[in-house]
């Protein structure tokens, strides 16, 4: 049951990220760093790829953005 709740929260945050991403200008998406995970910087575009593909890095990016109150 706890895993289902965690999955639901993750999907809600994932959807929120994708909605925010859709409204960010292309220049900012490709240049601005939105998160640093495991000492590697991720632009909005890189983060979107990881999040869309539901990778472990994508999950870490979502957690990072949530901690920063971006999501």
Phi and psi restraints in degrees (range 20) as a CNS / XPLOR table:
assign (resid 1 and name C) (resid 2 and name N)
       (resid 2 and name CA) (resid 2 and name C) 1.0 -65.2 20.0 2
assign (resid 2 and name N) (resid 2 and name CA)
       (resid 2 and name C) (resid 3 and name N) 1.0 -37.3 20.0 2
assign (resid 2 and name C) (resid 3 and name N)
       (resid 3 and name CA) (resid 3 and name C) 1.0 -64.2 20.0 2
assign (resid 3 and name N) (resid 3 and name CA)
       (resid 3 and name C) (resid 4 and name N) 1.0 -39.3 20.0 2
assign (resid 3 and name C) (resid 4 and name N)
       (resid 4 and name CA) (resid 4 and name C) 1.0 -63.1 20.0 2
assign (resid 4 and name N) (resid 4 and name CA)
       (resid 4 and name C) (resid 5 and name N) 1.0 -41.3 20.0 2
assign (resid 4 and name C) (resid 5 and name N)
       (resid 5 and name CA) (resid 5 and name C) 1.0 -66.0 20.0 2
assign (resid 5 and name N) (resid 5 and name CA)
       (resid 5 and name C) (resid 6 and name N) 1.0 -41.2 20.0 2
assign (resid 5 and name C) (resid 6 and name N)
       (resid 6 and name CA) (resid 6 and name C) 1.0 -64.2 20.0 2
assign (resid 6 and name N) (resid 6 and name CA)
       (resid 6 and name C) (resid 7 and name N) 1.0 -39.9 20.0 2
assign (resid 6 and name C) (resid 7 and name N)
       (resid 7 and name CA) (resid 7 and name C) 1.0 -65.1 20.0 2
assign (resid 7 and name N) (resid 7 and name CA)
       (resid 7 and name C) (resid 8 and name N) 1.0 -38.8 20.0 2
assign (resid 7 and name C) (resid 8 and name N)
       (resid 8 and name CA) (resid 8 and name C) 1.0 -65.1 20.0 2
assign (resid 8 and name N) (resid 8 and name CA)
       (resid 8 and name C) (resid 9 and name N) 1.0 -44.7 20.0 2
assign (resid 8 and name C) (resid 9 and name N)
       (resid 9 and name CA) (resid 9 and name C) 1.0 -62.4 20.0 2
assign (resid 9 and name N) (resid 9 and name CA)
       (resid 9 and name C) (resid 10 and name N) 1.0 -43.4 20.0 2
assign (resid 9 and name C) (resid 10 and name N)
       (resid 10 and name CA) (resid 10 and name C) 1.0 -60.1 20.0 2
assign (resid 10 and name N) (resid 10 and name CA)
       (resid 10 and name C) (resid 11 and name N) 1.0 -44.6 20.0 2
assign (resid 10 and name C) (resid 11 and name N)
       (resid 11 and name CA) (resid 11 and name C) 1.0 -64.9 20.0 2
assign (resid 11 and name N) (resid 11 and name CA)
       (resid 11 and name C) (resid 12 and name N) 1.0 -36.6 20.0 2
assign (resid 11 and name C) (resid 12 and name N)
       (resid 12 and name CA) (resid 12 and name C) 1.0 -66.4 20.0 2
assign (resid 12 and name N) (resid 12 and name CA)
       (resid 12 and name C) (resid 13 and name N) 1.0 -42.9 20.0 2
assign (resid 12 and name C) (resid 13 and name N)
       (resid 13 and name CA) (resid 13 and name C) 1.0 -68.0 20.0 2
assign (resid 13 and name N) (resid 13 and name CA)
       (resid 13 and name C) (resid 14 and name N) 1.0 -37.4 20.0 2
assign (resid 13 and name C) (resid 14 and name N)
       (resid 14 and name CA) (resid 14 and name C) 1.0 -61.7 20.0 2
assign (resid 14 and name N) (resid 14 and name CA)
       (resid 14 and name C) (resid 15 and name N) 1.0 -46.0 20.0 2
assign (resid 14 and name C) (resid 15 and name N)
       (resid 15 and name CA) (resid 15 and name C) 1.0 -63.6 20.0 2
assign (resid 15 and name N) (resid 15 and name CA)
       (resid 15 and name C) (resid 16 and name N) 1.0 -39.5 20.0 2
assign (resid 15 and name C) (resid 16 and name N)
       (resid 16 and name CA) (resid 16 and name C) 1.0 -63.8 20.0 2
assign (resid 16 and name N) (resid 16 and name CA)
       (resid 16 and name C) (resid 17 and name N) 1.0 -42.9 20.0 2
assign (resid 16 and name C) (resid 17 and name N)
       (resid 17 and name CA) (resid 17 and name C) 1.0 -59.4 20.0 2
assign (resid 17 and name N) (resid 17 and name CA)
       (resid 17 and name C) (resid 18 and name N) 1.0 -48.1 20.0 2
assign (resid 17 and name C) (resid 18 and name N)
       (resid 18 and name CA) (resid 18 and name C) 1.0 -63.8 20.0 2
assign (resid 18 and name N) (resid 18 and name CA)
       (resid 18 and name C) (resid 19 and name N) 1.0 -33.3 20.0 2
assign (resid 18 and name C) (resid 19 and name N)
       (resid 19 and name CA) (resid 19 and name C) 1.0 -68.4 20.0 2
assign (resid 19 and name N) (resid 19 and name CA)
       (resid 19 and name C) (resid 20 and name N) 1.0 -43.8 20.0 2
assign (resid 19 and name C) (resid 20 and name N)
       (resid 20 and name CA) (resid 20 and name C) 1.0 -63.4 20.0 2
assign (resid 20 and name N) (resid 20 and name CA)
       (resid 20 and name C) (resid 21 and name N) 1.0 -45.2 20.0 2
assign (resid 20 and name C) (resid 21 and name N)
       (resid 21 and name CA) (resid 21 and name C) 1.0 -57.4 20.0 2
assign (resid 21 and name N) (resid 21 and name CA)
       (resid 21 and name C) (resid 22 and name N) 1.0 -41.1 20.0 2
assign (resid 21 and name C) (resid 22 and name N)
       (resid 22 and name CA) (resid 22 and name C) 1.0 -62.4 20.0 2
assign (resid 22 and name N) (resid 22 and name CA)
       (resid 22 and name C) (resid 23 and name N) 1.0 -24.0 20.0 2
assign (resid 22 and name C) (resid 23 and name N)
       (resid 23 and name CA) (resid 23 and name C) 1.0 -99.4 20.0 2
assign (resid 23 and name N) (resid 23 and name CA)
       (resid 23 and name C) (resid 24 and name N) 1.0 5.2 20.0 2
assign (resid 23 and name C) (resid 24 and name N)
       (resid 24 and name CA) (resid 24 and name C) 1.0 -94.5 20.0 2
assign (resid 24 and name N) (resid 24 and name CA)
       (resid 24 and name C) (resid 25 and name N) 1.0 132.7 20.0 2
assign (resid 24 and name C) (resid 25 and name N)
       (resid 25 and name CA) (resid 25 and name C) 1.0 -57.9 20.0 2
assign (resid 25 and name N) (resid 25 and name CA)
       (resid 25 and name C) (resid 26 and name N) 1.0 145.7 20.0 2
assign (resid 25 and name C) (resid 26 and name N)
       (resid 26 and name CA) (resid 26 and name C) 1.0 -54.4 20.0 2
assign (resid 26 and name N) (resid 26 and name CA)
       (resid 26 and name C) (resid 27 and name N) 1.0 -41.7 20.0 2
assign (resid 26 and name C) (resid 27 and name N)
       (resid 27 and name CA) (resid 27 and name C) 1.0 -59.7 20.0 2
assign (resid 27 and name N) (resid 27 and name CA)
       (resid 27 and name C) (resid 28 and name N) 1.0 -42.2 20.0 2
assign (resid 27 and name C) (resid 28 and name N)
       (resid 28 and name CA) (resid 28 and name C) 1.0 -69.2 20.0 2
assign (resid 28 and name N) (resid 28 and name CA)
       (resid 28 and name C) (resid 29 and name N) 1.0 -40.2 20.0 2
assign (resid 28 and name C) (resid 29 and name N)
       (resid 29 and name CA) (resid 29 and name C) 1.0 -56.4 20.0 2
assign (resid 29 and name N) (resid 29 and name CA)
       (resid 29 and name C) (resid 30 and name N) 1.0 -38.9 20.0 2
assign (resid 29 and name C) (resid 30 and name N)
       (resid 30 and name CA) (resid 30 and name C) 1.0 -90.9 20.0 2
assign (resid 30 and name N) (resid 30 and name CA)
       (resid 30 and name C) (resid 31 and name N) 1.0 -15.2 20.0 2
assign (resid 30 and name C) (resid 31 and name N)
       (resid 31 and name CA) (resid 31 and name C) 1.0 -111.1 20.0 2
assign (resid 31 and name N) (resid 31 and name CA)
       (resid 31 and name C) (resid 32 and name N) 1.0 -40.3 20.0 2
assign (resid 31 and name C) (resid 32 and name N)
       (resid 32 and name CA) (resid 32 and name C) 1.0 -80.2 20.0 2
assign (resid 32 and name N) (resid 32 and name CA)
       (resid 32 and name C) (resid 33 and name N) 1.0 134.1 20.0 2
assign (resid 32 and name C) (resid 33 and name N)
       (resid 33 and name CA) (resid 33 and name C) 1.0 -80.3 20.0 2
assign (resid 33 and name N) (resid 33 and name CA)
       (resid 33 and name C) (resid 34 and name N) 1.0 126.3 20.0 2
assign (resid 33 and name C) (resid 34 and name N)
       (resid 34 and name CA) (resid 34 and name C) 1.0 -104.1 20.0 2
assign (resid 34 and name N) (resid 34 and name CA)
       (resid 34 and name C) (resid 35 and name N) 1.0 -24.5 20.0 2
assign (resid 34 and name C) (resid 35 and name N)
       (resid 35 and name CA) (resid 35 and name C) 1.0 -154.7 20.0 2
assign (resid 35 and name N) (resid 35 and name CA)
       (resid 35 and name C) (resid 36 and name N) 1.0 153.6 20.0 2
assign (resid 35 and name C) (resid 36 and name N)
       (resid 36 and name CA) (resid 36 and name C) 1.0 -123.6 20.0 2
assign (resid 36 and name N) (resid 36 and name CA)
       (resid 36 and name C) (resid 37 and name N) 1.0 119.5 20.0 2
assign (resid 36 and name C) (resid 37 and name N)
       (resid 37 and name CA) (resid 37 and name C) 1.0 -127.1 20.0 2
assign (resid 37 and name N) (resid 37 and name CA)
       (resid 37 and name C) (resid 38 and name N) 1.0 128.9 20.0 2
assign (resid 37 and name C) (resid 38 and name N)
       (resid 38 and name CA) (resid 38 and name C) 1.0 52.6 20.0 2
assign (resid 38 and name N) (resid 38 and name CA)
       (resid 38 and name C) (resid 39 and name N) 1.0 43.6 20.0 2
assign (resid 38 and name C) (resid 39 and name N)
       (resid 39 and name CA) (resid 39 and name C) 1.0 63.8 20.0 2
assign (resid 39 and name N) (resid 39 and name CA)
       (resid 39 and name C) (resid 40 and name N) 1.0 16.8 20.0 2
assign (resid 39 and name C) (resid 40 and name N)
       (resid 40 and name CA) (resid 40 and name C) 1.0 -116.2 20.0 2
assign (resid 40 and name N) (resid 40 and name CA)
       (resid 40 and name C) (resid 41 and name N) 1.0 127.1 20.0 2
assign (resid 40 and name C) (resid 41 and name N)
       (resid 41 and name CA) (resid 41 and name C) 1.0 -78.6 20.0 2
assign (resid 41 and name N) (resid 41 and name CA)
       (resid 41 and name C) (resid 42 and name N) 1.0 145.1 20.0 2
assign (resid 41 and name C) (resid 42 and name N)
       (resid 42 and name CA) (resid 42 and name C) 1.0 -126.5 20.0 2
assign (resid 42 and name N) (resid 42 and name CA)
       (resid 42 and name C) (resid 43 and name N) 1.0 125.2 20.0 2
assign (resid 42 and name C) (resid 43 and name N)
       (resid 43 and name CA) (resid 43 and name C) 1.0 -76.7 20.0 2
assign (resid 43 and name N) (resid 43 and name CA)
       (resid 43 and name C) (resid 44 and name N) 1.0 172.7 20.0 2
assign (resid 43 and name C) (resid 44 and name N)
       (resid 44 and name CA) (resid 44 and name C) 1.0 -56.3 20.0 2
assign (resid 44 and name N) (resid 44 and name CA)
       (resid 44 and name C) (resid 45 and name N) 1.0 -44.0 20.0 2
assign (resid 44 and name C) (resid 45 and name N)
       (resid 45 and name CA) (resid 45 and name C) 1.0 -62.1 20.0 2
assign (resid 45 and name N) (resid 45 and name CA)
       (resid 45 and name C) (resid 46 and name N) 1.0 -47.1 20.0 2
assign (resid 45 and name C) (resid 46 and name N)
       (resid 46 and name CA) (resid 46 and name C) 1.0 -61.8 20.0 2
assign (resid 46 and name N) (resid 46 and name CA)
       (resid 46 and name C) (resid 47 and name N) 1.0 -43.4 20.0 2
assign (resid 46 and name C) (resid 47 and name N)
       (resid 47 and name CA) (resid 47 and name C) 1.0 -62.1 20.0 2
assign (resid 47 and name N) (resid 47 and name CA)
       (resid 47 and name C) (resid 48 and name N) 1.0 -41.8 20.0 2
assign (resid 47 and name C) (resid 48 and name N)
       (resid 48 and name CA) (resid 48 and name C) 1.0 -61.6 20.0 2
assign (resid 48 and name N) (resid 48 and name CA)
       (resid 48 and name C) (resid 49 and name N) 1.0 -41.3 20.0 2
assign (resid 48 and name C) (resid 49 and name N)
       (resid 49 and name CA) (resid 49 and name C) 1.0 -61.6 20.0 2
assign (resid 49 and name N) (resid 49 and name CA)
       (resid 49 and name C) (resid 50 and name N) 1.0 -47.6 20.0 2
assign (resid 49 and name C) (resid 50 and name N)
       (resid 50 and name CA) (resid 50 and name C) 1.0 -62.4 20.0 2
assign (resid 50 and name N) (resid 50 and name CA)
       (resid 50 and name C) (resid 51 and name N) 1.0 -42.5 20.0 2
assign (resid 50 and name C) (resid 51 and name N)
       (resid 51 and name CA) (resid 51 and name C) 1.0 -70.7 20.0 2
assign (resid 51 and name N) (resid 51 and name CA)
       (resid 51 and name C) (resid 52 and name N) 1.0 -43.1 20.0 2
assign (resid 51 and name C) (resid 52 and name N)
       (resid 52 and name CA) (resid 52 and name C) 1.0 -61.3 20.0 2
assign (resid 52 and name N) (resid 52 and name CA)
       (resid 52 and name C) (resid 53 and name N) 1.0 -35.9 20.0 2
assign (resid 52 and name C) (resid 53 and name N)
       (resid 53 and name CA) (resid 53 and name C) 1.0 -85.7 20.0 2
assign (resid 53 and name N) (resid 53 and name CA)
       (resid 53 and name C) (resid 54 and name N) 1.0 0.5 20.0 2
assign (resid 53 and name C) (resid 54 and name N)
       (resid 54 and name CA) (resid 54 and name C) 1.0 55.3 20.0 2
assign (resid 54 and name N) (resid 54 and name CA)
       (resid 54 and name C) (resid 55 and name N) 1.0 41.4 20.0 2
assign (resid 54 and name C) (resid 55 and name N)
       (resid 55 and name CA) (resid 55 and name C) 1.0 -80.1 20.0 2
assign (resid 55 and name N) (resid 55 and name CA)
       (resid 55 and name C) (resid 56 and name N) 1.0 168.3 20.0 2
assign (resid 55 and name C) (resid 56 and name N)
       (resid 56 and name CA) (resid 56 and name C) 1.0 -62.4 20.0 2
assign (resid 56 and name N) (resid 56 and name CA)
       (resid 56 and name C) (resid 57 and name N) 1.0 -38.6 20.0 2
assign (resid 56 and name C) (resid 57 and name N)
       (resid 57 and name CA) (resid 57 and name C) 1.0 -62.4 20.0 2
assign (resid 57 and name N) (resid 57 and name CA)
       (resid 57 and name C) (resid 58 and name N) 1.0 -41.9 20.0 2
assign (resid 57 and name C) (resid 58 and name N)
       (resid 58 and name CA) (resid 58 and name C) 1.0 -58.8 20.0 2
assign (resid 58 and name N) (resid 58 and name CA)
       (resid 58 and name C) (resid 59 and name N) 1.0 -40.7 20.0 2
assign (resid 58 and name C) (resid 59 and name N)
       (resid 59 and name CA) (resid 59 and name C) 1.0 -65.6 20.0 2
assign (resid 59 and name N) (resid 59 and name CA)
       (resid 59 and name C) (resid 60 and name N) 1.0 -39.2 20.0 2
assign (resid 59 and name C) (resid 60 and name N)
       (resid 60 and name CA) (resid 60 and name C) 1.0 -66.3 20.0 2
assign (resid 60 and name N) (resid 60 and name CA)
       (resid 60 and name C) (resid 61 and name N) 1.0 -38.2 20.0 2
assign (resid 60 and name C) (resid 61 and name N)
       (resid 61 and name CA) (resid 61 and name C) 1.0 -62.9 20.0 2
assign (resid 61 and name N) (resid 61 and name CA)
       (resid 61 and name C) (resid 62 and name N) 1.0 -44.4 20.0 2
assign (resid 61 and name C) (resid 62 and name N)
       (resid 62 and name CA) (resid 62 and name C) 1.0 -60.0 20.0 2
assign (resid 62 and name N) (resid 62 and name CA)
       (resid 62 and name C) (resid 63 and name N) 1.0 -44.5 20.0 2
assign (resid 62 and name C) (resid 63 and name N)
       (resid 63 and name CA) (resid 63 and name C) 1.0 -61.5 20.0 2
assign (resid 63 and name N) (resid 63 and name CA)
       (resid 63 and name C) (resid 64 and name N) 1.0 -41.9 20.0 2
assign (resid 63 and name C) (resid 64 and name N)
       (resid 64 and name CA) (resid 64 and name C) 1.0 -62.7 20.0 2
assign (resid 64 and name N) (resid 64 and name CA)
       (resid 64 and name C) (resid 65 and name N) 1.0 -45.4 20.0 2
assign (resid 64 and name C) (resid 65 and name N)
       (resid 65 and name CA) (resid 65 and name C) 1.0 -66.8 20.0 2
assign (resid 65 and name N) (resid 65 and name CA)
       (resid 65 and name C) (resid 66 and name N) 1.0 -33.2 20.0 2
assign (resid 65 and name C) (resid 66 and name N)
       (resid 66 and name CA) (resid 66 and name C) 1.0 -67.2 20.0 2
assign (resid 66 and name N) (resid 66 and name CA)
       (resid 66 and name C) (resid 67 and name N) 1.0 -42.9 20.0 2
assign (resid 66 and name C) (resid 67 and name N)
       (resid 67 and name CA) (resid 67 and name C) 1.0 -63.0 20.0 2
assign (resid 67 and name N) (resid 67 and name CA)
       (resid 67 and name C) (resid 68 and name N) 1.0 -32.7 20.0 2
assign (resid 67 and name C) (resid 68 and name N)
       (resid 68 and name CA) (resid 68 and name C) 1.0 -84.8 20.0 2
assign (resid 68 and name N) (resid 68 and name CA)
       (resid 68 and name C) (resid 69 and name N) 1.0 3.6 20.0 2
assign (resid 68 and name C) (resid 69 and name N)
       (resid 69 and name CA) (resid 69 and name C) 1.0 62.2 20.0 2
assign (resid 69 and name N) (resid 69 and name CA)
       (resid 69 and name C) (resid 70 and name N) 1.0 26.5 20.0 2
assign (resid 69 and name C) (resid 70 and name N)
       (resid 70 and name CA) (resid 70 and name C) 1.0 -81.8 20.0 2
assign (resid 70 and name N) (resid 70 and name CA)
       (resid 70 and name C) (resid 71 and name N) 1.0 -32.1 20.0 2
